[in-house]
């Protein structure tokens, strides 16, 4: 049986995720591809990155404007 381990996101991980997403969105890349890139860089699942991005998106998008 597969076991899943959950651990919280650090501030550094959130910042890295935001950097990947904001840069990619500025270059008009597809979000699904950006989640894959972030997952590889952070050592997390694509789904985990997607969920976290939608949780923190407003905080980082307001800084980018």
PDB file with one MODEL, atoms N, CA, C and O in Angstrom:
MODEL        1
ATOM      1  N   UNK A   1       0.828  -1.174   0.000  1.00  0.00           N
ATOM      2  CA  UNK A   1       0.000   0.000   0.000  1.00  0.00           C
ATOM      3  C   UNK A   1       0.885   1.254   0.000  1.00  0.00           C
ATOM      4  O   UNK A   1       1.864   1.332   0.742  1.00  0.00           O
ATOM      5  N   UNK A   2       0.535   2.210  -0.823  1.00  0.00           N
ATOM      6  CA  UNK A   2       1.298   3.443  -0.923  1.00  0.00           C
ATOM      7  C   UNK A   2       1.040   4.327   0.282  1.00  0.00           C
ATOM      8  O   UNK A   2      -0.099   4.510   0.711  1.00  0.00           O
ATOM      9  N   UNK A   3       2.120   4.868   0.817  1.00  0.00           N
ATOM     10  CA  UNK A   3       1.989   5.801   1.923  1.00  0.00           C
ATOM     11  C   UNK A   3       2.314   7.196   1.422  1.00  0.00           C
ATOM     12  O   UNK A   3       3.248   7.384   0.644  1.00  0.00           O
ATOM     13  N   UNK A   4       1.556   8.151   1.862  1.00  0.00           N
ATOM     14  CA  UNK A   4       1.775   9.527   1.480  1.00  0.00           C
ATOM     15  C   UNK A   4       2.266  10.308   2.682  1.00  0.00           C
ATOM     16  O   UNK A   4       1.778  10.133   3.798  1.00  0.00           O
ATOM     17  N   UNK A   5       3.226  11.159   2.441  1.00  0.00           N
ATOM     18  CA  UNK A   5       3.779  11.991   3.490  1.00  0.00           C
ATOM     19  C   UNK A   5       3.469  13.442   3.160  1.00  0.00           C
ATOM     20  O   UNK A   5       3.749  13.918   2.060  1.00  0.00           O
ATOM     21  N   UNK A   6       2.900  14.118   4.104  1.00  0.00           N
ATOM     22  CA  UNK A   6       2.534  15.512   3.907  1.00  0.00           C
ATOM     23  C   UNK A   6       3.392  16.373   4.814  1.00  0.00           C
ATOM     24  O   UNK A   6       3.546  16.086   6.002  1.00  0.00           O
ATOM     25  N   UNK A   7       3.938  17.409   4.254  1.00  0.00           N
ATOM     26  CA  UNK A   7       4.664  18.371   5.065  1.00  0.00           C
ATOM     27  C   UNK A   7       4.334  19.768   4.568  1.00  0.00           C
ATOM     28  O   UNK A   7       4.003  19.979   3.402  1.00  0.00           O
ATOM     29  N   UNK A   8       4.432  20.697   5.475  1.00  0.00           N
ATOM     30  CA  UNK A   8       4.071  22.072   5.158  1.00  0.00           C
ATOM     31  C   UNK A   8       5.026  22.712   4.167  1.00  0.00           C
ATOM     32  O   UNK A   8       6.105  22.194   3.881  1.00  0.00           O
ATOM     33  N   UNK A   9       4.603  23.831   3.665  1.00  0.00           N
ATOM     34  CA  UNK A   9       5.401  24.603   2.715  1.00  0.00           C
ATOM     35  C   UNK A   9       6.201  25.651   3.478  1.00  0.00           C
ATOM     36  O   UNK A   9       5.668  26.344   4.345  1.00  0.00           O
ATOM     37  N   UNK A  10       7.470  25.759   3.152  1.00  0.00           N
ATOM     38  CA  UNK A  10       8.287  26.812   3.743  1.00  0.00           C
ATOM     39  C   UNK A  10       8.092  28.100   2.951  1.00  0.00           C
ATOM     40  O   UNK A  10       7.570  28.087   1.837  1.00  0.00           O
ATOM     41  N   UNK A  11       8.514  29.195   3.537  1.00  0.00           N
ATOM     42  CA  UNK A  11       8.439  30.488   2.857  1.00  0.00           C
ATOM     43  C   UNK A  11       9.290  30.450   1.581  1.00  0.00           C
ATOM     44  O   UNK A  11       8.904  31.014   0.557  1.00  0.00           O
ATOM     45  N   UNK A  12      10.435  29.791   1.649  1.00  0.00           N
ATOM     46  CA  UNK A  12      11.320  29.695   0.492  1.00  0.00           C
ATOM     47  C   UNK A  12      10.676  28.888  -0.640  1.00  0.00           C
ATOM     48  O   UNK A  12      10.805  29.243  -1.811  1.00  0.00           O
ATOM     49  N   UNK A  13       9.986  27.806  -0.287  1.00  0.00           N
ATOM     50  CA  UNK A  13       9.306  27.002  -1.300  1.00  0.00           C
ATOM     51  C   UNK A  13       8.169  27.780  -1.945  1.00  0.00           C
ATOM     52  O   UNK A  13       7.975  27.714  -3.159  1.00  0.00           O
ATOM     53  N   UNK A  14       7.426  28.508  -1.142  1.00  0.00           N
ATOM     54  CA  UNK A  14       6.338  29.324  -1.692  1.00  0.00           C
ATOM     55  C   UNK A  14       6.889  30.383  -2.635  1.00  0.00           C
ATOM     56  O   UNK A  14       6.309  30.642  -3.690  1.00  0.00           O
ATOM     57  N   UNK A  15       8.009  30.998  -2.256  1.00  0.00           N
ATOM     58  CA  UNK A  15       8.612  32.032  -3.095  1.00  0.00           C
ATOM     59  C   UNK A  15       9.105  31.433  -4.414  1.00  0.00           C
ATOM     60  O   UNK A  15       8.936  32.038  -5.473  1.00  0.00           O
ATOM     61  N   UNK A  16       9.707  30.254  -4.353  1.00  0.00           N
ATOM     62  CA  UNK A  16      10.190  29.587  -5.566  1.00  0.00           C
ATOM     63  C   UNK A  16       9.018  29.247  -6.485  1.00  0.00           C
ATOM     64  O   UNK A  16       9.099  29.444  -7.697  1.00  0.00           O
ATOM     65  N   UNK A  17       7.940  28.740  -5.912  1.00  0.00           N
ATOM     66  CA  UNK A  17       6.741  28.435  -6.685  1.00  0.00           C
ATOM     67  C   UNK A  17       6.210  29.703  -7.340  1.00  0.00           C
ATOM     68  O   UNK A  17       5.876  29.702  -8.525  1.00  0.00           O
ATOM     69  N   UNK A  18       6.133  30.772  -6.577  1.00  0.00           N
ATOM     70  CA  UNK A  18       5.637  32.047  -7.119  1.00  0.00           C
ATOM     71  C   UNK A  18       6.552  32.561  -8.222  1.00  0.00           C
ATOM     72  O   UNK A  18       6.071  33.069  -9.235  1.00  0.00           O
ATOM     73  N   UNK A  19       7.857  32.437  -8.041  1.00  0.00           N
ATOM     74  CA  UNK A  19       8.796  32.890  -9.068  1.00  0.00           C
ATOM     75  C   UNK A  19       8.588  32.144 -10.380  1.00  0.00           C
ATOM     76  O   UNK A  19       8.538  32.750 -11.451  1.00  0.00           O
ATOM     77  N   UNK A  20       8.468  30.833 -10.286  1.00  0.00           N
ATOM     78  CA  UNK A  20       8.249  30.014 -11.490  1.00  0.00           C
ATOM     79  C   UNK A  20       6.937  30.398 -12.161  1.00  0.00           C
ATOM     80  O   UNK A  20       6.880  30.567 -13.379  1.00  0.00           O
ATOM     81  N   UNK A  21       5.898  30.533 -11.370  1.00  0.00           N
ATOM     82  CA  UNK A  21       4.576  30.827 -11.933  1.00  0.00           C
ATOM     83  C   UNK A  21       4.513  32.224 -12.541  1.00  0.00           C
ATOM     84  O   UNK A  21       4.032  32.385 -13.663  1.00  0.00           O
ATOM     85  N   UNK A  22       4.986  33.226 -11.824  1.00  0.00           N
ATOM     86  CA  UNK A  22       4.889  34.603 -12.311  1.00  0.00           C
ATOM     87  C   UNK A  22       5.737  34.823 -13.561  1.00  0.00           C
ATOM     88  O   UNK A  22       5.306  35.493 -14.499  1.00  0.00           O
ATOM     89  N   UNK A  23       6.940  34.258 -13.571  1.00  0.00           N
ATOM     90  CA  UNK A  23       7.798  34.376 -14.753  1.00  0.00           C
ATOM     91  C   UNK A  23       7.159  33.668 -15.941  1.00  0.00           C
ATOM     92  O   UNK A  23       7.130  34.206 -17.048  1.00  0.00           O
ATOM     93  N   UNK A  24       6.655  32.475 -15.712  1.00  0.00           N
ATOM     94  CA  UNK A  24       6.016  31.710 -16.784  1.00  0.00           C
ATOM     95  C   UNK A  24       4.755  32.371 -17.302  1.00  0.00           C
ATOM     96  O   UNK A  24       4.509  32.383 -18.508  1.00  0.00           O
ATOM     97  N   UNK A  25       3.962  32.916 -16.412  1.00  0.00           N
ATOM     98  CA  UNK A  25       2.740  33.603 -16.835  1.00  0.00           C
ATOM     99  C   UNK A  25       3.078  34.862 -17.629  1.00  0.00           C
ATOM    100  O   UNK A  25       2.381  35.201 -18.585  1.00  0.00           O
ATOM    101  N   UNK A  26       4.141  35.550 -17.237  1.00  0.00           N
ATOM    102  CA  UNK A  26       4.573  36.738 -17.982  1.00  0.00           C
ATOM    103  C   UNK A  26       5.013  36.357 -19.392  1.00  0.00           C
ATOM    104  O   UNK A  26       4.879  37.149 -20.325  1.00  0.00           O
ATOM    105  N   UNK A  27       5.536  35.146 -19.542  1.00  0.00           N
ATOM    106  CA  UNK A  27       5.958  34.643 -20.853  1.00  0.00           C
ATOM    107  C   UNK A  27       4.822  33.919 -21.570  1.00  0.00           C
ATOM    108  O   UNK A  27       5.025  33.330 -22.631  1.00  0.00           O
ATOM    109  N   UNK A  28       3.625  33.967 -20.985  1.00  0.00           N
ATOM    110  CA  UNK A  28       2.408  33.397 -21.549  1.00  0.00           C
ATOM    111  C   UNK A  28       2.496  31.877 -21.762  1.00  0.00           C
ATOM    112  O   UNK A  28       2.001  31.346 -22.757  1.00  0.00           O
ATOM    113  N   UNK A  29       3.136  31.194 -20.807  1.00  0.00           N
ATOM    114  CA  UNK A  29       3.224  29.735 -20.854  1.00  0.00           C
ATOM    115  C   UNK A  29       1.983  29.134 -20.204  1.00  0.00           C
ATOM    116  O   UNK A  29       1.308  29.799 -19.417  1.00  0.00           O
ATOM    117  N   UNK A  30       1.687  27.902 -20.523  1.00  0.00           N
ATOM    118  CA  UNK A  30       0.526  27.208 -19.963  1.00  0.00           C
ATOM    119  C   UNK A  30       0.770  26.869 -18.500  1.00  0.00           C
ATOM    120  O   UNK A  30       1.857  26.436 -18.116  1.00  0.00           O
ATOM    121  N   UNK A  31      -0.261  27.074 -17.696  1.00  0.00           N
ATOM    122  CA  UNK A  31      -0.115  26.820 -16.261  1.00  0.00           C
ATOM    123  C   UNK A  31       0.196  25.354 -15.962  1.00  0.00           C
ATOM    124  O   UNK A  31       0.952  25.058 -15.036  1.00  0.00           O
ATOM    125  N   UNK A  32      -0.376  24.445 -16.732  1.00  0.00           N
ATOM    126  CA  UNK A  32      -0.099  23.022 -16.473  1.00  0.00           C
ATOM    127  C   UNK A  32       1.383  22.720 -16.650  1.00  0.00           C
ATOM    128  O   UNK A  32       1.945  21.919 -15.903  1.00  0.00           O
ATOM    129  N   UNK A  33       2.017  23.349 -17.626  1.00  0.00           N
ATOM    130  CA  UNK A  33       3.452  23.138 -17.832  1.00  0.00           C
ATOM    131  C   UNK A  33       4.256  23.780 -16.708  1.00  0.00           C
ATOM    132  O   UNK A  33       5.276  23.239 -16.279  1.00  0.00           O
ATOM    133  N   UNK A  34       3.799  24.923 -16.237  1.00  0.00           N
ATOM    134  CA  UNK A  34       4.495  25.607 -15.144  1.00  0.00           C
ATOM    135  C   UNK A  34       4.422  24.804 -13.856  1.00  0.00           C
ATOM    136  O   UNK A  34       5.387  24.774 -13.092  1.00  0.00           O
ATOM    137  N   UNK A  35       3.292  24.154 -13.602  1.00  0.00           N
ATOM    138  CA  UNK A  35       3.173  23.309 -12.410  1.00  0.00           C
ATOM    139  C   UNK A  35       4.157  22.143 -12.487  1.00  0.00           C
ATOM    140  O   UNK A  35       4.717  21.738 -11.468  1.00  0.00           O
ATOM    141  N   UNK A  36       4.367  21.609 -13.673  1.00  0.00           N
ATOM    142  CA  UNK A  36       5.331  20.512 -13.849  1.00  0.00           C
ATOM    143  C   UNK A  36       6.752  20.986 -13.564  1.00  0.00           C
ATOM    144  O   UNK A  36       7.525  20.290 -12.906  1.00  0.00           O
ATOM    145  N   UNK A  37       7.091  22.176 -14.063  1.00  0.00           N
ATOM    146  CA  UNK A  37       8.422  22.742 -13.828  1.00  0.00           C
ATOM    147  C   UNK A  37       8.634  22.980 -12.332  1.00  0.00           C
ATOM    148  O   UNK A  37       9.669  22.608 -11.779  1.00  0.00           O
ATOM    149  N   UNK A  38       7.661  23.591 -11.693  1.00  0.00           N
ATOM    150  CA  UNK A  38       7.755  23.871 -10.259  1.00  0.00           C
ATOM    151  C   UNK A  38       7.878  22.579  -9.457  1.00  0.00           C
ATOM    152  O   UNK A  38       8.668  22.502  -8.517  1.00  0.00           O
ATOM    153  N   UNK A  39       7.105  21.575  -9.824  1.00  0.00           N
ATOM    154  CA  UNK A  39       7.144  20.299  -9.107  1.00  0.00           C
ATOM    155  C   UNK A  39       8.527  19.669  -9.188  1.00  0.00           C
ATOM    156  O   UNK A  39       9.036  19.140  -8.200  1.00  0.00           O
ATOM    157  N   UNK A  40       9.126  19.728 -10.361  1.00  0.00           N
ATOM    158  CA  UNK A  40      10.461  19.156 -10.538  1.00  0.00           C
ATOM    159  C   UNK A  40      11.491  19.918  -9.704  1.00  0.00           C
ATOM    160  O   UNK A  40      12.356  19.311  -9.073  1.00  0.00           O
ATOM    161  N   UNK A  41      11.395  21.243  -9.704  1.00  0.00           N
ATOM    162  CA  UNK A  41      12.356  22.060  -8.963  1.00  0.00           C
ATOM    163  C   UNK A  41      12.187  21.931  -7.450  1.00  0.00           C
ATOM    164  O   UNK A  41      13.161  22.014  -6.702  1.00  0.00           O
ATOM    165  N   UNK A  42      10.953  21.728  -7.008  1.00  0.00           N
ATOM    166  CA  UNK A  42      10.680  21.670  -5.575  1.00  0.00           C
ATOM    167  C   UNK A  42      10.637  20.250  -5.008  1.00  0.00           C
ATOM    168  O   UNK A  42      10.595  20.074  -3.791  1.00  0.00           O
ATOM    169  N   UNK A  43      10.646  19.253  -5.865  1.00  0.00           N
ATOM    170  CA  UNK A  43      10.576  17.880  -5.387  1.00  0.00           C
ATOM    171  C   UNK A  43       9.217  17.540  -4.811  1.00  0.00           C
ATOM    172  O   UNK A  43       9.109  16.770  -3.857  1.00  0.00           O
ATOM    173  N   UNK A  44       8.179  18.122  -5.397  1.00  0.00           N
ATOM    174  CA  UNK A  44       6.807  17.880  -4.968  1.00  0.00           C
ATOM    175  C   UNK A  44       6.003  17.424  -6.178  1.00  0.00           C
ATOM    176  O   UNK A  44       6.485  17.445  -7.310  1.00  0.00           O
ATOM    177  N   UNK A  45       4.768  17.012  -5.914  1.00  0.00           N
ATOM    178  CA  UNK A  45       3.918  16.580  -7.015  1.00  0.00           C
ATOM    179  C   UNK A  45       3.352  17.795  -7.747  1.00  0.00           C
ATOM    180  O   UNK A  45       3.255  18.888  -7.190  1.00  0.00           O
ATOM    181  N   UNK A  46       2.989  17.577  -8.989  1.00  0.00           N
ATOM    182  CA  UNK A  46       2.366  18.626  -9.788  1.00  0.00           C
ATOM    183  C   UNK A  46       1.088  19.100  -9.125  1.00  0.00           C
ATOM    184  O   UNK A  46       0.813  20.298  -9.065  1.00  0.00           O
ATOM    185  N   UNK A  47       0.318  18.163  -8.634  1.00  0.00           N
ATOM    186  CA  UNK A  47      -0.954  18.477  -7.984  1.00  0.00           C
ATOM    187  C   UNK A  47      -0.730  19.309  -6.722  1.00  0.00           C
ATOM    188  O   UNK A  47      -1.500  20.229  -6.445  1.00  0.00           O
ATOM    189  N   UNK A  48       0.308  18.996  -5.961  1.00  0.00           N
ATOM    190  CA  UNK A  48       0.629  19.740  -4.755  1.00  0.00           C
ATOM    191  C   UNK A  48       0.978  21.194  -5.093  1.00  0.00           C
ATOM    192  O   UNK A  48       0.536  22.124  -4.418  1.00  0.00           O
ATOM    193  N   UNK A  49       1.769  21.370  -6.139  1.00  0.00           N
ATOM    194  CA  UNK A  49       2.133  22.720  -6.577  1.00  0.00           C
ATOM    195  C   UNK A  49       0.908  23.486  -7.061  1.00  0.00           C
ATOM    196  O   UNK A  49       0.755  24.674  -6.778  1.00  0.00           O
ATOM    197  N   UNK A  50       0.053  22.807  -7.778  1.00  0.00           N
ATOM    198  CA  UNK A  50      -1.163  23.447  -8.278  1.00  0.00           C
ATOM    199  C   UNK A  50      -2.037  23.912  -7.111  1.00  0.00           C
ATOM    200  O   UNK A  50      -2.490  25.057  -7.089  1.00  0.00           O
ATOM    201  N   UNK A  51      -2.268  23.043  -6.164  1.00  0.00           N
ATOM    202  CA  UNK A  51      -3.094  23.400  -5.007  1.00  0.00           C
ATOM    203  C   UNK A  51      -2.491  24.548  -4.219  1.00  0.00           C
ATOM    204  O   UNK A  51      -3.206  25.464  -3.811  1.00  0.00           O
ATOM    205  N   UNK A  52      -1.181  24.509  -3.999  1.00  0.00           N
ATOM    206  CA  UNK A  52      -0.543  25.562  -3.218  1.00  0.00           C
ATOM    207  C   UNK A  52      -0.591  26.895  -3.963  1.00  0.00           C
ATOM    208  O   UNK A  52      -0.806  27.943  -3.353  1.00  0.00           O
ATOM    209  N   UNK A  53      -0.391  26.853  -5.283  1.00  0.00           N
ATOM    210  CA  UNK A  53      -0.429  28.094  -6.056  1.00  0.00           C
ATOM    211  C   UNK A  53      -1.796  28.769  -5.933  1.00  0.00           C
ATOM    212  O   UNK A  53      -1.872  29.987  -5.766  1.00  0.00           O
ATOM    213  N   UNK A  54      -2.859  27.998  -6.013  1.00  0.00           N
ATOM    214  CA  UNK A  54      -4.181  28.599  -5.911  1.00  0.00           C
ATOM    215  C   UNK A  54      -4.466  29.107  -4.494  1.00  0.00           C
ATOM    216  O   UNK A  54      -5.314  29.981  -4.310  1.00  0.00           O
ATOM    217  N   UNK A  55      -3.762  28.565  -3.492  1.00  0.00           N
ATOM    218  CA  UNK A  55      -3.896  29.070  -2.130  1.00  0.00           C
ATOM    219  C   UNK A  55      -3.159  30.404  -1.933  1.00  0.00           C
ATOM    220  O   UNK A  55      -3.638  31.274  -1.206  1.00  0.00           O
ATOM    221  N   UNK A  56      -1.995  30.563  -2.579  1.00  0.00           N
ATOM    222  CA  UNK A  56      -1.160  31.746  -2.344  1.00  0.00           C
ATOM    223  C   UNK A  56      -1.186  32.751  -3.491  1.00  0.00           C
ATOM    224  O   UNK A  56      -0.566  33.811  -3.401  1.00  0.00           O
ATOM    225  N   UNK A  57      -1.877  32.434  -4.538  1.00  0.00           N
ATOM    226  CA  UNK A  57      -1.864  33.235  -5.767  1.00  0.00           C
ATOM    227  C   UNK A  57      -2.170  34.716  -5.527  1.00  0.00           C
ATOM    228  O   UNK A  57      -1.445  35.583  -6.014  1.00  0.00           O
ATOM    229  N   UNK A  58      -3.218  35.004  -4.795  1.00  0.00           N
ATOM    230  CA  UNK A  58      -3.626  36.392  -4.581  1.00  0.00           C
ATOM    231  C   UNK A  58      -2.536  37.202  -3.883  1.00  0.00           C
ATOM    232  O   UNK A  58      -2.306  38.365  -4.216  1.00  0.00           O
ATOM    233  N   UNK A  59      -1.878  36.590  -2.929  1.00  0.00           N
ATOM    234  CA  UNK A  59      -0.825  37.289  -2.183  1.00  0.00           C
ATOM    235  C   UNK A  59       0.323  37.711  -3.103  1.00  0.00           C
ATOM    236  O   UNK A  59       0.834  38.826  -2.994  1.00  0.00           O
ATOM    237  N   UNK A  60       0.721  36.820  -4.004  1.00  0.00           N
ATOM    238  CA  UNK A  60       1.840  37.119  -4.886  1.00  0.00           C
ATOM    239  C   UNK A  60       1.431  37.925  -6.111  1.00  0.00           C
ATOM    240  O   UNK A  60       2.228  38.707  -6.630  1.00  0.00           O
ATOM    241  N   UNK A  61       0.218  37.747  -6.573  1.00  0.00           N
ATOM    242  CA  UNK A  61      -0.237  38.508  -7.733  1.00  0.00           C
ATOM    243  C   UNK A  61      -0.394  39.980  -7.376  1.00  0.00           C
ATOM    244  O   UNK A  61      -0.136  40.844  -8.213  1.00  0.00           O
ATOM    245  N   UNK A  62      -0.806  40.278  -6.165  1.00  0.00           N
ATOM    246  CA  UNK A  62      -0.968  41.671  -5.756  1.00  0.00           C
ATOM    247  C   UNK A  62       0.390  42.382  -5.666  1.00  0.00           C
ATOM    248  O   UNK A  62       0.466  43.591  -5.886  1.00  0.00           O
ATOM    249  N   UNK A  63       1.454  41.647  -5.347  1.00  0.00           N
ATOM    250  CA  UNK A  63       2.798  42.227  -5.295  1.00  0.00           C
ATOM    251  C   UNK A  63       3.340  42.484  -6.696  1.00  0.00           C
ATOM    252  O   UNK A  63       4.111  43.419  -6.909  1.00  0.00           O
ATOM    253  N   UNK A  64       2.931  41.647  -7.654  1.00  0.00           N
ATOM    254  CA  UNK A  64       3.453  41.733  -9.016  1.00  0.00           C
ATOM    255  C   UNK A  64       2.888  42.903  -9.800  1.00  0.00           C
ATOM    256  O   UNK A  64       3.501  43.357 -10.766  1.00  0.00           O
ATOM    257  N   UNK A  65       1.720  43.398  -9.394  1.00  0.00           N
ATOM    258  CA  UNK A  65       1.058  44.470 -10.142  1.00  0.00           C
ATOM    259  C   UNK A  65       1.653  45.811  -9.866  1.00  0.00           C
ATOM    260  O   UNK A  65       1.203  46.812 -10.421  1.00  0.00           O
TER     261      UNK A  65
ENDMDL
END
